[in-house]
């Protein structure tokens, strides 16, 4: 349990709490809802990422360029959605195995506030910060 001292000599204790069954179920429901929403958006994104018609007689040059840019953005959204779905599936598997809420790097509990913001989080804030550097 890290102890942090700020400039005013106050000691702040970062509390790591192990999740109880009710909290894990709440996160499981949130993950399932996110999974359902992303899956529903998947069909929309695939339609927008379809092949752009290159026939200049039916579509003007600028319209085609706009369509290509829109297609590229849509493909990136689809890629990010797929990545998020993979993270959600992994989090649901961790719930089933009883490992949910534990940091994959240091095996310490992930803060509830962090899981509330991102129920698919795999790293505690310290390990996530260290990886960003």
N, CA, C and O of each residue as an XYZ file, in Angstrom:
532
protein
N       0.850     -1.165      0.000
C       0.000      0.000      0.000
C       0.898      1.231      0.000
O       1.492      1.547      1.031
N       1.017      1.941     -1.133
C       1.908      3.088     -1.215
C       1.430      4.243     -0.337
O       0.234      4.512     -0.224
N       2.392      4.909      0.273
C       2.102      6.111      1.050
C       2.721      7.283      0.303
O       3.907      7.257     -0.024
N       1.925      8.305      0.034
C       2.362      9.457     -0.735
C       2.320     10.672      0.181
O       1.330     10.897      0.878
N       3.390     11.450      0.181
C       3.412     12.648      1.000
C       3.407     13.851      0.061
O       4.252     13.949     -0.829
N       2.456     14.768      0.256
C       2.385     15.945     -0.602
C       3.210     17.083     -0.006
O       3.840     16.906      1.036
N       3.215     18.254     -0.656
C       4.019     19.395     -0.230
C       3.597     19.968      1.116
O       4.380     20.693      1.731
N       2.420     19.681      1.590
C       1.912     20.221      2.838
C       2.091     19.242      3.999
O       1.444     19.374      5.039
N       2.966     18.270      3.813
C       3.295     17.273      4.831
C       2.108     16.431      5.284
O       2.118     15.883      6.386
N       1.100     16.329      4.451
C      -0.010     15.431      4.758
C       0.321     14.073      4.162
O       0.905     13.983      3.082
N      -0.045     13.052      4.852
C       0.197     11.709      4.345
C      -1.100     11.183      3.752
O      -2.143     11.146      4.405
N      -0.999     10.780      2.502
C      -2.154     10.244      1.794
C      -1.884      8.762      1.577
O      -0.845      8.392      1.030
N      -2.796      7.931      1.993
C      -2.632      6.490      1.833
C      -3.527      6.042      0.686
O      -4.739      6.256      0.700
N      -2.903      5.415     -0.306
C      -3.654      4.869     -1.434
C      -4.170      3.499     -1.024
O      -3.390      2.584     -0.760
N      -5.470      3.368     -0.975
C      -6.079      2.140     -0.487
C      -6.389      1.205     -1.660
O      -7.044      1.595     -2.626
N      -5.912     -0.014     -1.556
C      -6.239     -1.044     -2.531
C      -7.292     -1.946     -1.907
O      -7.082     -2.525     -0.840
N      -8.406     -2.055     -2.575
C      -9.510     -2.832     -2.031
C      -9.805     -3.994     -2.970
O      -9.868     -3.829     -4.189
N      -9.983     -5.158     -2.385
C     -10.356     -6.319     -3.182
C     -11.850     -6.240     -3.452
O     -12.639     -5.948     -2.552
N     -12.231     -6.500     -4.692
C     -13.630     -6.408     -5.098
C     -14.462     -7.520     -4.475
O     -14.018     -8.664     -4.383
N     -15.676     -7.172     -4.049
C     -16.578     -8.218     -3.566
C     -17.430     -8.710     -4.741
O     -17.389     -8.136     -5.829
N     -18.196     -9.768     -4.511
C     -18.973    -10.399     -5.587
C     -19.974     -9.443     -6.225
O     -20.199     -9.496     -7.434
N     -20.570     -8.574     -5.425
C     -21.563     -7.623     -5.938
C     -20.905     -6.627     -6.898
O     -21.463     -6.308     -7.948
N     -19.719     -6.141     -6.533
C     -19.004     -5.193     -7.393
C     -18.556     -5.865     -8.691
O     -18.656     -5.279     -9.770
N     -18.067     -7.086     -8.578
C     -17.648     -7.824     -9.775
C     -18.839     -8.021    -10.707
O     -18.700     -7.875    -11.921
N     -19.999     -8.347    -10.160
C     -21.203     -8.523    -10.981
C     -21.605     -7.211    -11.643
O     -22.035     -7.211    -12.796
N     -21.474     -6.106    -10.941
C     -21.777     -4.797    -11.534
C     -20.861     -4.530    -12.720
O     -21.317     -4.092    -13.776
N     -19.570     -4.793    -12.546
C     -18.626     -4.597    -13.649
C     -18.913     -5.568    -14.795
O     -18.774     -5.205    -15.963
N     -19.309     -6.790    -14.469
C     -19.644     -7.769    -15.515
C     -20.820     -7.266    -16.351
O     -20.808     -7.378    -17.577
N     -21.832     -6.714    -15.686
C     -22.994     -6.176    -16.403
C     -22.593     -4.994    -17.285
O     -23.073     -4.866    -18.411
N     -21.716     -4.131    -16.773
C     -21.244     -2.997    -17.569
C     -20.479     -3.477    -18.798
O     -20.655     -2.951    -19.896
N     -19.632     -4.478    -18.600
C     -18.865     -5.024    -19.724
C     -19.780     -5.653    -20.767
O     -19.573     -5.465    -21.966
N     -20.783     -6.392    -20.325
C     -21.728     -6.999    -21.265
C     -22.496     -5.940    -22.034
O     -22.743     -6.099    -23.229
N     -22.877     -4.861    -21.365
C     -23.593     -3.778    -22.041
C     -22.693     -3.092    -23.071
O     -23.127     -2.817    -24.190
N     -21.447     -2.818    -22.698
C     -20.499     -2.227    -23.644
C     -20.287     -3.131    -24.844
O     -20.227     -2.667    -25.982
N     -20.175     -4.426    -24.580
C     -19.978     -5.398    -25.650
C     -21.162     -5.380    -26.616
O     -20.983     -5.422    -27.833
N     -22.355     -5.319    -26.067
C     -23.561     -5.284    -26.890
C     -23.613     -4.009    -27.739
O     -23.949     -4.066    -28.922
N     -23.282     -2.859    -27.138
C     -23.303     -1.592    -27.862
C     -22.276     -1.577    -28.990
O     -22.575     -1.137    -30.100
N     -21.071     -2.055    -28.708
C     -20.026     -2.072    -29.727
C     -20.351     -3.040    -30.860
O     -20.049     -2.771    -32.022
N     -20.955     -4.146    -30.519
C     -21.352     -5.115    -31.544
C     -22.435     -4.526    -32.448
O     -22.435     -4.761    -33.656
N     -23.357     -3.762    -31.861
C     -24.406     -3.119    -32.649
C     -23.812     -2.067    -33.584
O     -24.287     -1.900    -34.707
N     -22.785     -1.362    -33.133
C     -22.142     -0.348    -33.968
C     -21.297     -0.959    -35.078
O     -20.985     -0.301    -36.070
N     -20.937     -2.203    -34.900
C     -20.060     -2.882    -35.856
C     -20.647     -2.884    -37.269
O     -19.932     -2.620    -38.236
N     -21.921     -3.174    -37.393
C     -22.564     -3.229    -38.713
C     -22.541     -1.864    -39.391
O     -22.327     -1.773    -40.600
N     -22.758     -0.817    -38.629
C     -22.738      0.537    -39.175
C     -21.364      0.889    -39.702
O     -21.233      1.444    -40.793
N     -20.340      0.567    -38.929
C     -18.972      0.877    -39.322
C     -18.523      0.112    -40.542
O     -17.798      0.650    -41.379
N     -18.938     -1.130    -40.657
C     -18.549     -1.933    -41.815
C     -19.157     -1.384    -43.098
O     -18.535     -1.445    -44.158
N     -20.364     -0.851    -43.007
C     -21.006     -0.256    -44.172
C     -20.247      0.989    -44.631
O     -20.063      1.197    -45.830
N     -19.808      1.814    -43.685
C     -19.091      3.040    -44.013
C     -17.686      2.751    -44.542
O     -17.107      3.586    -45.237
N     -17.134      1.584    -44.223
C     -15.781      1.234    -44.651
C     -15.761      0.503    -45.993
O     -14.711      0.045    -46.441
N     -16.915      0.399    -46.622
C     -16.985     -0.329    -47.892
C     -16.081      0.328    -48.947
O     -15.644      1.466    -48.773
N     -15.810     -0.379    -50.014
C     -14.917      0.077    -51.071
C     -15.484      1.327    -51.732
O     -16.673      1.406    -52.041
N     -14.596      2.307    -51.944
C     -14.990      3.556    -52.591
C     -14.935      3.363    -54.104
O     -13.957      2.841    -54.640
N     -15.978      3.782    -54.770
C     -16.073      3.691    -56.233
C     -15.056      4.633    -56.862
O     -15.021      5.816    -56.524
N     -14.234      4.129    -57.770
C     -13.199      4.936    -58.404
C     -13.602      5.462    -59.776
O     -12.783      6.089    -60.449
N     -14.789      5.236    -60.195
C     -15.270      5.677    -61.506
C     -15.522      7.184    -61.470
O     -16.453      7.645    -60.810
N     -14.677      7.963    -62.190
C     -14.809      9.413    -62.179
C     -16.064      9.903    -62.891
O     -16.478     11.045    -62.690
N     -16.667      9.073    -63.709
C     -17.881      9.509    -64.398
C     -19.078      9.564    -63.455
O     -20.010     10.338    -63.677
N     -19.055      8.740    -62.398
C     -20.193      8.742    -61.477
C     -19.935      9.581    -60.224
O     -20.876     10.026    -59.566
N     -18.658      9.794    -59.896
C     -18.323     10.557    -58.697
C     -17.187     11.518    -59.039
O     -16.202     11.113    -59.657
N     -17.311     12.772    -58.647
C     -16.261     13.755    -58.903
C     -15.025     13.488    -58.084
O     -15.059     12.735    -57.111
N     -13.922     14.114    -58.485
C     -12.629     13.888    -57.840
C     -12.656     14.260    -56.355
O     -12.198     13.480    -55.521
N     -13.185     15.439    -56.012
C     -13.232     15.860    -54.614
C     -14.166     14.985    -53.791
O     -13.873     14.674    -52.637
N     -15.277     14.589    -54.375
C     -16.197     13.702    -53.669
C     -15.532     12.361    -53.388
O     -15.720     11.774    -52.323
N     -14.756     11.885    -54.352
C     -14.042     10.621    -54.186
C     -12.991     10.746    -53.080
O     -12.819      9.834    -52.271
N     -12.286     11.894    -53.052
C     -11.278     12.118    -52.020
C     -11.943     12.166    -50.637
O     -11.417     11.616    -49.670
N     -13.088     12.822    -50.556
C     -13.833     12.854    -49.293
C     -14.255     11.448    -48.884
O     -14.172     11.069    -47.715
N     -14.709     10.685    -49.877
C     -15.154      9.319    -49.601
C     -13.984      8.455    -49.122
O     -14.148      7.636    -48.218
N     -12.806      8.636    -49.724
C     -11.627      7.872    -49.307
C     -11.206      8.239    -47.883
O     -10.826      7.371    -47.096
N     -11.278      9.544    -47.558
C     -10.948      9.969    -46.204
C     -11.957      9.394    -45.208
O     -11.574      8.902    -44.147
N     -13.233      9.457    -45.550
C     -14.274      8.885    -44.694
C     -14.086      7.396    -44.510
O     -14.291      6.862    -43.420
N     -13.694      6.727    -45.584
C     -13.454      5.284    -45.510
C     -12.288      4.976    -44.565
O     -12.369      4.053    -43.755
N     -11.210      5.748    -44.671
C     -10.043      5.523    -43.814
C     -10.411      5.744    -42.340
O     -10.001      4.972    -41.473
N     -11.178      6.790    -42.065
C     -11.595      7.055    -40.686
C     -12.499      5.944    -40.183
O     -12.398      5.533    -39.027
N     -13.378      5.458    -41.038
C     -14.281      4.387    -40.648
C     -13.520      3.092    -40.367
O     -13.840      2.369    -39.423
N     -12.515      2.808    -41.188
C     -11.696      1.606    -40.959
C     -10.973      1.689    -39.625
O     -10.849      0.686    -38.922
N     -10.496      2.876    -39.271
C      -9.818      3.048    -37.985
C     -10.797      2.863    -36.835
O     -10.457      2.258    -35.819
N     -12.008      3.380    -36.990
C     -13.024      3.189    -35.954
C     -13.349      1.711    -35.783
O     -13.507      1.235    -34.659
N     -13.447      0.990    -36.883
C     -13.724     -0.448    -36.834
C     -12.581     -1.160    -36.118
O     -12.821     -2.045    -35.298
N     -11.336     -0.780    -36.422
C     -10.169     -1.396    -35.784
C     -10.192     -1.149    -34.273
O      -9.949     -2.062    -33.484
N     -10.486      0.097    -33.880
C     -10.526      0.429    -32.447
C     -11.674     -0.295    -31.743
O     -11.531     -0.740    -30.604
N     -12.803     -0.407    -32.425
C     -13.947     -1.106    -31.855
C     -13.603     -2.574    -31.627
O     -13.930     -3.137    -30.582
N     -12.943     -3.195    -32.608
C     -12.532     -4.597    -32.482
C     -11.559     -4.780    -31.318
O     -11.655     -5.752    -30.568
N     -10.619     -3.837    -31.171
C      -9.668     -3.903    -30.068
C     -10.395     -3.794    -28.733
O     -10.085     -4.533    -27.799
N     -11.355     -2.882    -28.634
C     -12.124     -2.725    -27.396
C     -12.946     -3.986    -27.110
O     -13.056     -4.401    -25.956
N     -13.517     -4.592    -28.141
C     -14.270     -5.836    -27.953
C     -13.360     -6.953    -27.438
O     -13.774     -7.757    -26.602
N     -12.128     -7.003    -27.935
C     -11.173     -8.003    -27.454
C     -10.847     -7.772    -25.976
O     -10.764     -8.719    -25.193
N     -10.661     -6.493    -25.604
C     -10.370     -6.168    -24.201
C     -11.548     -6.533    -23.298
O     -11.356     -7.027    -22.187
N     -12.758     -6.290    -23.779
C     -13.949     -6.623    -23.003
C     -14.062     -8.134    -22.833
O     -14.348     -8.616    -21.736
N     -13.841     -8.881    -23.906
C     -13.892    -10.344    -23.832
C     -12.851    -10.877    -22.847
O     -13.123    -11.800    -22.079
N     -11.660    -10.286    -22.881
C     -10.607    -10.711    -21.948
C     -11.013    -10.406    -20.504
O     -10.769    -11.216    -19.609
N     -11.630     -9.246    -20.273
C     -12.085     -8.890    -18.921
C     -13.165     -9.850    -18.444
O     -13.173    -10.248    -17.280
N     -14.072    -10.222    -19.333
C     -15.127    -11.186    -18.965
C     -14.518    -12.553    -18.639
O     -14.993    -13.240    -17.734
N     -13.481    -12.949    -19.363
C     -12.795    -14.220    -19.063
C     -12.096    -14.144    -17.698
O     -12.077    -15.121    -16.948
N     -11.521    -12.969    -17.384
C     -10.881    -12.801    -16.076
C     -11.914    -12.867    -14.953
O     -11.623    -13.376    -13.870
N     -13.120    -12.355    -15.206
C     -14.177    -12.465    -14.200
C     -14.499    -13.928    -13.952
O     -14.609    -14.359    -12.804
N     -14.651    -14.693    -15.025
C     -14.975    -16.117    -14.910
C     -13.875    -16.891    -14.180
O     -14.160    -17.822    -13.427
N     -12.625    -16.505    -14.405
C     -11.515    -17.234    -13.770
C     -11.201    -16.723    -12.361
O     -10.399    -17.323    -11.646
N     -11.833    -15.616    -11.965
C     -11.605    -15.073    -10.631
C     -10.423    -14.130    -10.532
O     -10.021    -13.763     -9.428
N      -9.850    -13.723    -11.677
C      -8.686    -12.840    -11.683
C      -9.041    -11.383    -11.965
O      -8.152    -10.536    -12.040
N     -10.320    -11.085    -12.121
C     -10.726     -9.726    -12.487
C     -10.371     -8.740    -11.375
O     -10.562     -9.018    -10.191
N      -9.854     -7.590    -11.782
C      -9.520     -6.545    -10.825
C      -8.083     -6.591    -10.353
O      -7.649     -5.716     -9.603
N      -7.331     -7.605    -10.782
C      -5.919     -7.700    -10.426
C      -5.078     -7.209    -11.596
O      -5.355     -7.544    -12.748
N      -4.058     -6.421    -11.307
C      -3.143     -5.906    -12.328
C      -2.397     -7.077    -12.963
O      -1.882     -7.943    -12.256
N      -2.339     -7.105    -14.274
C      -1.646     -8.189    -14.966
C      -0.132     -8.087    -14.836
O       0.570     -9.079    -15.032
N       0.386     -6.896    -14.507
C       1.832     -6.721    -14.391
C       2.351     -7.008    -12.986
O       3.350     -7.710    -12.827
N       1.677     -6.468    -11.958
C       2.205     -6.602    -10.594
C       1.310     -7.445     -9.684
O       1.680     -7.724     -8.544
N       0.150     -7.848    -10.171
C      -0.793     -8.692     -9.441
C      -1.433     -8.009     -8.228
O      -2.048     -8.673     -7.394
N      -1.288     -6.685     -8.132
C      -1.950     -5.922     -7.074
C      -3.364     -5.571     -7.544
O      -3.613     -5.538     -8.749
N      -4.287     -5.310     -6.627
C      -5.647     -4.914     -7.029
C      -5.660     -3.583     -7.778
O      -4.941     -2.651     -7.420
N      -6.477     -3.508     -8.809
C      -6.678     -2.264     -9.553
C      -7.706     -1.445     -8.789
O      -8.706     -1.989     -8.320
N      -7.473     -0.148     -8.657
C      -8.379      0.726     -7.908
C      -9.785      0.691     -8.516
O      -9.946      0.666     -9.736
N     -10.782      0.690     -7.656
C     -12.174      0.650     -8.104
C     -12.496      1.851     -8.989
O     -13.234      1.719     -9.965
N     -11.951      3.020     -8.658
C     -12.195      4.207     -9.488
C     -11.693      3.987    -10.911
O     -12.331      4.413    -11.873
N     -10.545      3.319    -11.042
C      -9.993      3.045    -12.376
C     -10.892      2.064    -13.130
O     -11.149      2.244    -14.320
N     -11.364      1.041    -12.445
C     -12.259      0.071    -13.086
C     -13.599      0.710    -13.434
O     -14.228      0.334    -14.423
N     -14.036      1.667    -12.629
C     -15.285      2.360    -12.919
C     -15.157      3.146    -14.218
O     -16.092      3.181    -15.019
N     -14.001      3.778    -14.429
C     -13.765      4.531    -15.661
C     -13.560      3.611    -16.862
O     -14.015      3.908    -17.967
N     -12.872      2.490    -16.635
C     -12.610      1.527    -17.708
C     -12.693      0.124    -17.129
O     -11.701     -0.397    -16.620
N     -13.889     -0.502    -17.203
C     -14.042     -1.837    -16.616
C     -13.161     -2.905    -17.262
O     -13.008     -3.996    -16.712
N     -12.582     -2.601    -18.424
C     -11.710     -3.561    -19.090
C     -10.232     -3.311    -18.777
O      -9.360     -3.945    -19.370
N      -9.947     -2.396    -17.852
C      -8.558     -2.069    -17.503
C      -7.822     -3.319    -17.034
O      -8.372     -4.142    -16.302
N      -6.571     -3.448    -17.467
C      -5.770     -4.622    -17.103
C      -4.615     -4.275    -16.187
O      -3.997     -5.162    -15.599
N      -4.315     -2.975    -16.062
C      -3.171     -2.554    -15.267
C      -3.585     -1.548    -14.199
O      -4.494     -0.745    -14.409
N      -2.913     -1.599    -13.058
C      -3.124     -0.577    -12.035
C      -2.518      0.730    -12.563
O      -1.787      0.718    -13.553
N      -2.813      1.827    -11.918
C      -2.363      3.133    -12.391
C      -0.839      3.229    -12.401
O      -0.270      3.851    -13.297
N      -0.176      2.627    -11.425
C       1.290      2.690    -11.375
C       1.912      1.960    -12.562
O       2.816      2.488    -13.209
N       1.441      0.769    -12.849
C       1.997     -0.012    -13.966
C       1.623      0.625    -15.310
O       2.435      0.621    -16.236
N       0.423      1.166    -15.428
C       0.013      1.834    -16.661
C       0.874      3.074    -16.891
O       1.283      3.340    -18.021
N       1.151      3.828    -15.837
C       1.992      5.025    -15.948
C       3.410      4.643    -16.331
O       4.028      5.313    -17.158
N       3.932      3.581    -15.744
C       5.288      3.131    -16.054
C       5.415      2.697    -17.511
O       6.453      2.919    -18.134
N       4.380      2.087    -18.053
C       4.418      1.637    -19.451
C       4.350      2.792    -20.427
O       4.856      2.685    -21.544
N       3.728      3.908    -20.024
C       3.625      5.068    -20.898
C       4.965      5.760    -21.060
O       5.195      6.436    -22.062
N       5.853      5.602    -20.087
C       7.164      6.257    -20.155
C       8.045      5.505    -21.040
O       9.199      5.889    -21.235
